[in-house]
Amino acid sequence: MFAASDDEDNNNNNNDYKVVLFDWPFSGAVKDQSLYDPIKYSSLEAFADDLITLMTEMNLKDANFVGHSMSGMIGCLASIKRPDLFKRLLLIGASPRYTNIDDYEGGFTSSDIEELLKNIESNYEGWASAFSLGVVDPNDMASVNKFRECLQRMRGEVALSLAKTVFCSDYRDILEKVETPCTIIQTSSDMVVPNSVAQYMEKKIKGKVTLEIIHTNGHFPQLTAHLDLVKVLSGVLGFDLNYI
């Protein structure tokens, strides 16, 4: 996940961006494991506050924020609190709610989520392997293995806490408060976030919204269809692919 902002010193050259890439405190790449507090991060609001703090300290304003999955909703929350920080939200496979309810199809039943949490707690290594095959295109084993290794670098108790925060959340009511222009990027087949969720968000978000479909399988187009994703990003951000 990264935030990109126009560089104030580039004389408005649309090919030039300042790119900021960072890890959330739950990431296995973060050496200080004490940074992740399961109580503090029991909701996405704490992550949104971290994002606002980071952008404020780096003096980032009018930024194009690219957030994948839970990071997409974090970006939405942050944009409501500090709309001046954001020019556009690019939401890849984002979802305000993962469980089905009434006429809303989130992708999972309540029993699905209960089983998922049970498996994380009882056999994290086995769950990580099985989950990776389900959410990443199984025809791209290099990407499956890469994601599995990322999961396995996390401690099981952290993964369980995070899964509860993500899969048991419901942020549908904030969508009508998001006024920042949004681009929703969705794969054509995603077991985590069905297309109905992207269409729901397109209807509910208050600001101007466009929906882009990438024809690939899985929840991670940045791994399995990165060239297609770059094409979408280039169209939205207005940079020349020949320049890259």
C-alpha positions as a Markdown table, in Angstrom:
| # | Residue | x | y | z |
|---|---|---|---|---|
| 1 | Met | 0.0 | 0.0 | 0.0 |
| 2 | Phe | 1.4 | 3.4 | -0.8 |
| 3 | Ala | 0.5 | 7.1 | -1.0 |
| 4 | Ala | 1.6 | 9.2 | -3.9 |
| 5 | Ser | 1.5 | 12.9 | -4.0 |
| 6 | Asp | 2.4 | 15.5 | -6.7 |
| 7 | Asp | 5.9 | 16.7 | -6.0 |
| 8 | Glu | 5.7 | 20.5 | -5.5 |
| 9 | Asp | 9.1 | 20.9 | -7.2 |
| 10 | Asn | 8.4 | 19.1 | -10.4 |
| 11 | Asn | 6.9 | 22.1 | -12.3 |
| 12 | Asn | 3.6 | 20.2 | -12.6 |
| 13 | Asn | 5.1 | 17.3 | -14.6 |
| 14 | Asn | 2.5 | 14.6 | -14.3 |
| 15 | Asn | 5.2 | 11.9 | -14.6 |
| 16 | Asp | 6.8 | 12.9 | -11.3 |
| 17 | Tyr | 5.5 | 11.7 | -8.0 |
| 18 | Lys | 6.8 | 11.3 | -4.5 |
| 19 | Val | 6.0 | 7.8 | -3.5 |
| 20 | Val | 5.7 | 6.7 | 0.1 |
| 21 | Leu | 5.6 | 3.0 | 1.0 |
| 22 | Phe | 5.2 | 1.9 | 4.6 |
| 23 | Asp | 4.3 | -1.1 | 6.7 |
| 24 | Trp | 1.5 | -1.3 | 9.2 |
| 25 | Pro | 2.6 | -2.3 | 12.8 |
| 26 | Phe | 1.2 | -5.9 | 12.4 |
| 27 | Ser | 3.5 | -6.6 | 9.5 |
| 28 | Gly | 6.1 | -9.4 | 9.9 |
| 29 | Ala | 8.6 | -6.9 | 8.3 |
| 30 | Val | 8.4 | -4.7 | 11.4 |
| 31 | Lys | 11.2 | -5.6 | 13.8 |
| 32 | Asp | 9.7 | -4.0 | 16.9 |
| 33 | Gln | 6.8 | -6.4 | 17.7 |
| 34 | Ser | 5.7 | -4.2 | 20.6 |
| 35 | Leu | 4.3 | -1.6 | 18.1 |
| 36 | Tyr | 1.2 | -3.8 | 17.5 |
| 37 | Asp | -1.3 | -3.4 | 20.4 |
| 38 | Pro | -4.3 | -5.7 | 19.9 |
| 39 | Ile | -6.5 | -3.5 | 22.1 |
| 40 | Lys | -5.5 | -0.3 | 20.3 |
| 41 | Tyr | -5.9 | -1.9 | 16.9 |
| 42 | Ser | -9.2 | -3.6 | 17.6 |
| 43 | Ser | -10.8 | -1.2 | 15.1 |
| 44 | Leu | -9.6 | 0.4 | 11.8 |
| 45 | Glu | -9.9 | 3.9 | 13.3 |
| 46 | Ala | -6.6 | 3.5 | 15.1 |
| 47 | Phe | -4.9 | 2.7 | 11.7 |
| 48 | Ala | -6.5 | 5.7 | 10.2 |
| 49 | Asp | -5.1 | 7.9 | 13.0 |
| 50 | Asp | -1.7 | 6.4 | 12.3 |
| 51 | Leu | -2.0 | 7.2 | 8.6 |
| 52 | Ile | -3.0 | 10.8 | 9.4 |
| 53 | Thr | -0.1 | 11.2 | 11.7 |
| 54 | Leu | 2.4 | 9.8 | 9.1 |
| 55 | Met | 1.1 | 12.1 | 6.4 |
| 56 | Thr | 1.1 | 15.1 | 8.7 |
| 57 | Glu | 4.6 | 14.5 | 9.8 |
| 58 | Met | 5.8 | 14.1 | 6.2 |
| 59 | Asn | 3.8 | 17.2 | 5.2 |
| 60 | Leu | 1.9 | 15.2 | 2.6 |
| 61 | Lys | -1.2 | 17.0 | 1.3 |
| 62 | Asp | -3.5 | 16.5 | -1.7 |
| 63 | Ala | -2.2 | 13.0 | -2.0 |
| 64 | Asn | -3.3 | 10.1 | -4.2 |
| 65 | Phe | -3.7 | 7.3 | -1.7 |
| 66 | Val | -3.6 | 3.7 | -2.9 |
| 67 | Gly | -5.0 | 1.2 | -0.4 |
| 68 | His | -5.4 | -2.5 | -0.8 |
| 69 | Ser | -8.1 | -4.5 | 1.1 |
| 70 | Met | -8.3 | -3.2 | 4.7 |
| 71 | Ser | -6.1 | -0.3 | 3.8 |
| 72 | Gly | -8.7 | 0.9 | 1.4 |
| 73 | Met | -11.2 | 1.3 | 4.3 |
| 74 | Ile | -8.5 | 2.9 | 6.4 |
| 75 | Gly | -8.0 | 5.5 | 3.7 |
| 76 | Cys | -11.7 | 6.2 | 3.6 |
| 77 | Leu | -11.8 | 6.7 | 7.4 |
| 78 | Ala | -8.7 | 9.0 | 7.2 |
| 79 | Ser | -10.2 | 11.0 | 4.4 |
| 80 | Ile | -13.4 | 11.7 | 6.4 |
| 81 | Lys | -11.3 | 13.0 | 9.3 |
| 82 | Arg | -8.8 | 15.0 | 7.2 |
| 83 | Pro | -10.1 | 15.5 | 3.6 |
| 84 | Asp | -7.4 | 18.1 | 3.0 |
| 85 | Leu | -4.8 | 15.4 | 3.0 |
| 86 | Phe | -6.3 | 13.5 | 0.0 |
| 87 | Lys | -6.7 | 14.2 | -3.6 |
| 88 | Arg | -8.0 | 10.8 | -4.6 |
| 89 | Leu | -8.5 | 7.4 | -3.0 |
| 90 | Leu | -7.6 | 4.3 | -5.1 |
| 91 | Leu | -9.3 | 1.4 | -3.4 |
| 92 | Ile | -8.1 | -2.1 | -4.5 |
| 93 | Gly | -10.3 | -5.0 | -3.3 |
| 94 | Ala | -11.6 | -2.9 | -0.4 |
| 95 | Ser | -14.7 | -3.9 | 1.5 |
| 96 | Pro | -16.8 | -2.2 | 4.3 |
| 97 | Arg | -18.2 | -5.5 | 5.5 |
| 98 | Tyr | -17.1 | -9.1 | 4.8 |
| 99 | Thr | -20.1 | -11.1 | 6.2 |
| 100 | Asn | -23.5 | -11.4 | 4.5 |
| 101 | Ile | -26.5 | -9.7 | 6.1 |
| 102 | Asp | -30.0 | -9.1 | 4.8 |
| 103 | Asp | -29.7 | -8.1 | 1.1 |
| 104 | Tyr | -25.9 | -7.3 | 1.4 |
| 105 | Glu | -23.5 | -9.9 | 0.0 |
| 106 | Gly | -20.2 | -9.5 | 1.8 |
| 107 | Gly | -18.7 | -12.8 | 0.6 |
| 108 | Phe | -18.8 | -14.9 | 3.9 |
| 109 | Thr | -21.4 | -16.3 | 6.2 |
| 110 | Ser | -21.0 | -15.9 | 9.9 |
| 111 | Ser | -20.1 | -19.5 | 10.2 |
| 112 | Asp | -17.4 | -19.0 | 7.5 |
| 113 | Ile | -15.8 | -16.3 | 9.7 |
| 114 | Glu | -16.1 | -18.4 | 12.8 |
| 115 | Glu | -14.4 | -21.3 | 11.1 |
| 116 | Leu | -11.7 | -19.0 | 9.7 |
| 117 | Leu | -10.9 | -17.6 | 13.2 |
| 118 | Lys | -10.9 | -21.1 | 14.7 |
| 119 | Asn | -8.4 | -22.4 | 12.1 |
| 120 | Ile | -6.1 | -19.4 | 12.6 |
| 121 | Glu | -6.1 | -20.1 | 16.3 |
| 122 | Ser | -5.7 | -23.9 | 16.2 |
| 123 | Asn | -3.3 | -24.3 | 13.2 |
| 124 | Tyr | -1.9 | -21.0 | 11.9 |
| 125 | Glu | 0.7 | -22.5 | 9.6 |
| 126 | Gly | -1.8 | -24.8 | 7.9 |
| 127 | Trp | -4.4 | -22.0 | 7.7 |
| 128 | Ala | -1.8 | -19.6 | 6.1 |
| 129 | Ser | -1.1 | -22.2 | 3.4 |
| 130 | Ala | -4.7 | -23.0 | 2.6 |
| 131 | Phe | -5.8 | -19.3 | 2.7 |
| 132 | Ser | -3.0 | -18.3 | 0.4 |
| 133 | Leu | -4.2 | -20.8 | -2.2 |
| 134 | Gly | -7.8 | -19.5 | -1.9 |
| 135 | Val | -7.1 | -15.7 | -2.1 |
| 136 | Val | -4.3 | -15.7 | -4.6 |
| 137 | Asp | -4.7 | -17.0 | -8.2 |
| 138 | Pro | -3.6 | -20.7 | -7.8 |
| 139 | Asn | -2.3 | -20.6 | -11.4 |
| 140 | Asp | 0.4 | -18.2 | -10.1 |
| 141 | Met | 2.2 | -20.3 | -7.5 |
| 142 | Ala | 5.1 | -17.8 | -7.2 |
| 143 | Ser | 2.6 | -15.2 | -6.0 |
| 144 | Val | 0.8 | -17.8 | -3.8 |
| 145 | Asn | 4.1 | -18.6 | -2.1 |
| 146 | Lys | 5.1 | -14.9 | -1.7 |
| 147 | Phe | 1.8 | -14.2 | 0.1 |
| 148 | Arg | 2.1 | -17.3 | 2.2 |
| 149 | Glu | 5.6 | -16.3 | 3.3 |
| 150 | Cys | 4.3 | -12.8 | 4.3 |
| 151 | Leu | 1.6 | -14.4 | 6.4 |
| 152 | Gln | 4.0 | -16.8 | 8.0 |
| 153 | Arg | 6.3 | -13.9 | 9.1 |
| 154 | Met | 3.4 | -12.7 | 11.3 |
| 155 | Arg | 2.9 | -14.2 | 14.8 |
| 156 | Gly | -0.2 | -16.3 | 15.0 |
| 157 | Glu | -1.7 | -14.3 | 17.8 |
| 158 | Val | -1.3 | -11.1 | 15.8 |
| 159 | Ala | -2.9 | -12.7 | 12.7 |
| 160 | Leu | -5.9 | -13.8 | 14.9 |
| 161 | Ser | -6.3 | -10.3 | 16.4 |
| 162 | Leu | -6.1 | -8.7 | 13.0 |
| 163 | Ala | -8.5 | -11.1 | 11.4 |
| 164 | Lys | -11.1 | -10.3 | 14.1 |
| 165 | Thr | -10.6 | -6.6 | 13.4 |
| 166 | Val | -11.0 | -7.0 | 9.7 |
| 167 | Phe | -13.6 | -9.7 | 9.2 |
| 168 | Cys | -15.9 | -8.8 | 12.0 |
| 169 | Ser | -16.0 | -5.1 | 11.1 |
| 170 | Asp | -18.9 | -3.2 | 9.5 |
| 171 | Tyr | -18.1 | 0.2 | 8.0 |
| 172 | Arg | -20.9 | 0.5 | 5.5 |
| 173 | Asp | -22.3 | 3.6 | 7.3 |
| 174 | Ile | -19.1 | 5.7 | 6.6 |
| 175 | Leu | -19.3 | 5.4 | 2.9 |
| 176 | Glu | -21.9 | 8.3 | 2.6 |
| 177 | Lys | -19.4 | 10.5 | 4.4 |
| 178 | Val | -16.5 | 9.9 | 2.0 |
| 179 | Glu | -16.4 | 13.0 | -0.2 |
| 180 | Thr | -12.9 | 12.5 | -1.7 |
| 181 | Pro | -13.0 | 11.2 | -5.3 |
| 182 | Cys | -12.5 | 7.5 | -5.4 |
| 183 | Thr | -11.4 | 4.9 | -7.9 |
| 184 | Ile | -12.5 | 1.4 | -7.0 |
| 185 | Ile | -10.3 | -1.3 | -8.5 |
| 186 | Gln | -11.7 | -4.8 | -8.4 |
| 187 | Thr | -10.6 | -8.1 | -9.9 |
| 188 | Ser | -13.2 | -10.1 | -11.9 |
| 189 | Ser | -13.0 | -13.0 | -9.5 |
| 190 | Asp | -12.2 | -12.5 | -5.8 |
| 191 | Met | -13.3 | -14.9 | -3.1 |
| 192 | Val | -12.6 | -12.3 | -0.4 |
| 193 | Val | -14.5 | -9.4 | -2.0 |
| 194 | Pro | -17.2 | -10.3 | -4.5 |
| 195 | Asn | -18.0 | -7.8 | -7.3 |
| 196 | Ser | -21.3 | -7.0 | -5.5 |
| 197 | Val | -19.3 | -5.3 | -2.8 |
| 198 | Ala | -17.5 | -3.0 | -5.3 |
| 199 | Gln | -20.9 | -2.2 | -6.9 |
| 200 | Tyr | -22.3 | -1.4 | -3.4 |
| 201 | Met | -19.4 | 0.9 | -2.6 |
| 202 | Glu | -19.8 | 2.6 | -6.0 |
| 203 | Lys | -23.4 | 3.4 | -5.1 |
| 204 | Lys | -22.9 | 4.4 | -1.5 |
| 205 | Ile | -19.7 | 6.6 | -1.6 |
| 206 | Lys | -20.8 | 10.2 | -1.6 |
| 207 | Gly | -17.9 | 11.6 | -3.7 |
| 208 | Lys | -17.3 | 11.0 | -7.4 |
| 209 | Val | -16.6 | 7.3 | -8.0 |
| 210 | Thr | -15.3 | 5.2 | -10.9 |
| 211 | Leu | -15.1 | 1.4 | -11.0 |
| 212 | Glu | -12.3 | -0.4 | -12.8 |
| 213 | Ile | -12.4 | -4.2 | -13.3 |
| 214 | Ile | -9.1 | -6.1 | -13.8 |
| 215 | His | -9.7 | -9.4 | -15.5 |
| 216 | Thr | -7.7 | -11.7 | -13.2 |
| 217 | Asn | -8.4 | -14.2 | -10.4 |
| 218 | Gly | -7.8 | -13.5 | -6.7 |
| 219 | His | -7.6 | -10.7 | -4.2 |
| 220 | Phe | -4.1 | -9.5 | -5.2 |
| 221 | Pro | -3.9 | -7.9 | -8.6 |
| 222 | Gln | -0.6 | -6.2 | -7.5 |
| 223 | Leu | 0.9 | -9.7 | -7.5 |
| 224 | Thr | -0.9 | -11.6 | -10.2 |
| 225 | Ala | -1.8 | -8.8 | -12.7 |
| 226 | His | 0.6 | -6.0 | -11.9 |
| 227 | Leu | 0.9 | -4.7 | -15.5 |
| 228 | Asp | -2.9 | -4.5 | -15.8 |
| 229 | Leu | -3.0 | -2.7 | -12.4 |
| 230 | Val | -0.3 | -0.2 | -13.6 |
| 231 | Lys | -2.3 | 0.6 | -16.6 |
| 232 | Val | -5.3 | 1.4 | -14.5 |
| 233 | Leu | -3.2 | 3.5 | -12.1 |
| 234 | Ser | -1.6 | 5.3 | -15.0 |
| 235 | Gly | -5.0 | 6.2 | -16.5 |
| 236 | Val | -6.2 | 7.6 | -13.1 |
| 237 | Leu | -3.0 | 9.4 | -12.2 |
| 238 | Gly | -2.3 | 10.6 | -15.7 |
| 239 | Phe | 1.3 | 9.4 | -16.1 |
| 240 | Asp | 2.8 | 8.1 | -19.3 |
| 241 | Leu | 3.6 | 4.4 | -19.4 |
| 242 | Asn | 6.4 | 5.0 | -21.9 |
| 243 | Tyr | 8.1 | 7.2 | -19.3 |
| 244 | Ile | 8.4 | 4.3 | -16.8 |
